Amino acid sequence: MTPYVDHTAFANHAGLSSALPREYVHKSAHSEVLLTGWKTEGPDTFTVTAQWPRTHAFYAPTDGRHDPLLLAETVRQAAHHTAPDGHPTAVLTGLHTTFHRYIELDAPCYITTRPAPAHTVEVQATQNDHLAFAAAATLTPRTT
């Protein structure tokens, strides 16, 4: 069982120098944590920062573009971390995604989250002022 964690310790920290504690994003190893911080942009709206690995055995860039699965894992972590009640024991049970364009390696990508009805967190990624990715991540509270 994942213990409840107080997310306020890193609130409005949007740096890239260190990853969030692994418990915040439901990972067993610190090396698997992609998120480095988040910043409140408005009521229930956040921008998260993430540091993606330059090389990885599973997530491999192709033609100068990041692997879409790396973005999907970032969405999962962001949904867990910015959900309204923190969903300390929730499980990702749905991920509806729309890819509009690839994310290039040579420019920052901005990820914003906001809660939606039915235990869902909406996540959008923009790069160079263009929507690159939109997702709805559904988190279902674990009952056991």
C-alpha positions as CSV (number, residue, x, y, z in Angstrom):
1,M,0.0,0.0,0.0
2,T,1.4,3.4,-0.9
3,P,1.4,5.7,2.1
4,Y,-0.3,9.1,1.9
5,V,2.2,11.8,1.2
6,D,2.0,15.5,1.8
7,H,2.5,17.1,-1.6
8,T,2.8,20.6,-0.2
9,A,6.5,20.2,0.4
10,F,7.3,20.7,-3.3
11,A,4.3,23.0,-4.1
12,N,5.1,25.7,-6.7
13,H,8.5,24.3,-7.2
14,A,9.1,24.1,-10.9
15,G,12.8,23.3,-11.2
16,L,14.7,20.6,-13.0
17,S,17.5,20.0,-10.6
18,S,15.9,17.0,-8.7
19,A,13.0,14.6,-9.1
20,L,10.0,14.6,-6.8
21,P,9.9,11.9,-4.1
22,R,9.0,8.6,-5.7
23,E,5.9,8.1,-3.5
24,Y,4.3,11.2,-5.1
25,V,4.0,9.4,-8.4
26,H,3.7,5.8,-7.3
27,K,7.1,4.5,-8.4
28,S,9.2,2.1,-6.5
29,A,12.6,3.4,-7.7
30,H,13.7,7.1,-7.6
31,S,15.4,6.6,-11.1
32,E,11.9,6.0,-12.6
33,V,10.5,9.4,-11.5
34,L,10.2,11.9,-14.4
35,L,8.5,14.8,-12.6
36,T,10.8,17.4,-11.0
37,G,8.1,19.9,-9.8
38,W,4.9,21.7,-10.3
39,K,3.5,25.2,-10.2
40,T,-0.1,26.3,-9.5
41,E,-1.4,28.3,-12.5
42,G,-4.9,28.9,-11.3
43,P,-7.7,27.2,-9.4
44,D,-7.1,23.4,-10.0
45,T,-4.7,24.1,-12.9
46,F,-1.0,23.2,-12.7
47,T,2.1,23.2,-14.9
48,V,4.4,20.3,-14.2
49,T,8.1,20.1,-15.0
50,A,9.8,16.8,-16.0
51,Q,13.3,15.8,-16.9
52,W,13.3,13.1,-19.5
53,P,16.3,10.8,-19.9
54,R,18.6,11.5,-22.8
55,T,19.1,7.7,-23.2
56,H,16.9,4.9,-21.9
57,A,16.7,1.2,-22.5
58,F,12.9,1.3,-23.0
59,Y,12.1,4.9,-24.2
60,A,14.2,5.5,-27.3
61,P,14.1,8.7,-29.4
62,T,13.4,8.2,-33.1
63,D,14.4,10.7,-35.8
64,G,15.1,13.4,-33.2
65,R,11.7,13.0,-31.5
66,H,10.8,11.6,-28.1
67,D,9.1,8.2,-27.7
68,P,5.3,8.8,-27.2
69,L,5.4,6.3,-24.4
70,L,7.7,8.5,-22.4
71,L,5.0,11.3,-22.7
72,A,2.3,8.8,-21.6
73,E,4.3,7.9,-18.5
74,T,4.8,11.6,-17.8
75,V,1.0,12.0,-18.1
76,R,0.4,9.1,-15.6
77,Q,2.8,10.6,-13.1
78,A,1.3,14.1,-13.5
79,A,-2.2,12.7,-13.1
80,H,-1.3,10.9,-9.8
81,H,0.5,13.9,-8.5
82,T,-1.9,16.7,-9.3
83,A,-5.3,14.9,-8.7
84,P,-7.5,16.9,-6.4
85,D,-7.2,14.5,-3.4
86,G,-3.8,13.2,-4.4
87,H,-5.3,9.8,-5.0
88,P,-2.8,8.2,-2.6
89,T,-3.9,4.6,-3.5
90,A,-5.5,5.1,-7.0
91,V,-4.7,3.0,-10.0
92,L,-4.7,4.3,-13.5
93,T,-7.6,2.6,-15.2
94,G,-8.0,4.7,-18.3
95,L,-5.9,6.8,-20.6
96,H,-7.5,8.4,-23.6
97,T,-4.9,10.2,-25.7
98,T,-4.7,12.2,-28.8
99,F,-1.3,13.0,-30.4
100,H,-1.4,16.1,-32.6
101,R,2.3,16.3,-33.4
102,Y,5.6,14.8,-32.3
103,I,7.5,16.4,-29.5
104,E,10.9,17.6,-30.8
105,L,14.1,17.2,-28.7
106,D,15.3,20.8,-29.4
107,A,12.6,22.8,-27.6
108,P,10.8,22.7,-24.2
109,C,7.4,21.1,-23.9
110,Y,4.9,22.5,-21.4
111,I,2.6,20.2,-19.6
112,T,-0.5,21.4,-17.8
113,T,-3.1,19.5,-15.8
114,R,-6.5,20.1,-14.4
115,P,-9.1,17.9,-12.7
116,A,-12.2,16.7,-14.6
117,P,-15.3,14.8,-13.5
118,A,-15.3,11.1,-12.7
119,H,-11.8,10.8,-11.1
120,T,-10.2,12.1,-14.3
121,V,-7.3,14.5,-14.8
122,E,-6.9,16.3,-18.1
123,V,-3.4,16.8,-19.3
124,Q,-2.2,18.9,-22.3
125,A,1.3,19.2,-23.7
126,T,2.3,22.2,-25.9
127,Q,5.5,22.9,-27.7
128,N,6.3,26.1,-29.7
129,D,2.7,27.4,-28.9
130,H,1.1,24.3,-30.6
131,L,-0.9,21.6,-28.9
132,A,1.2,18.4,-29.2
133,F,-0.8,16.0,-27.0
134,A,-4.0,15.8,-25.0
135,A,-5.0,13.1,-22.6
136,A,-7.6,12.2,-20.0
137,A,-6.2,10.0,-17.3
138,T,-8.8,8.2,-15.2
139,L,-7.7,7.2,-11.7
140,T,-9.8,4.6,-9.8
141,P,-9.3,4.5,-6.0
142,R,-8.0,1.1,-4.9
143,T,-10.4,-0.7,-2.6
144,T,-8.1,-3.2,-1.0
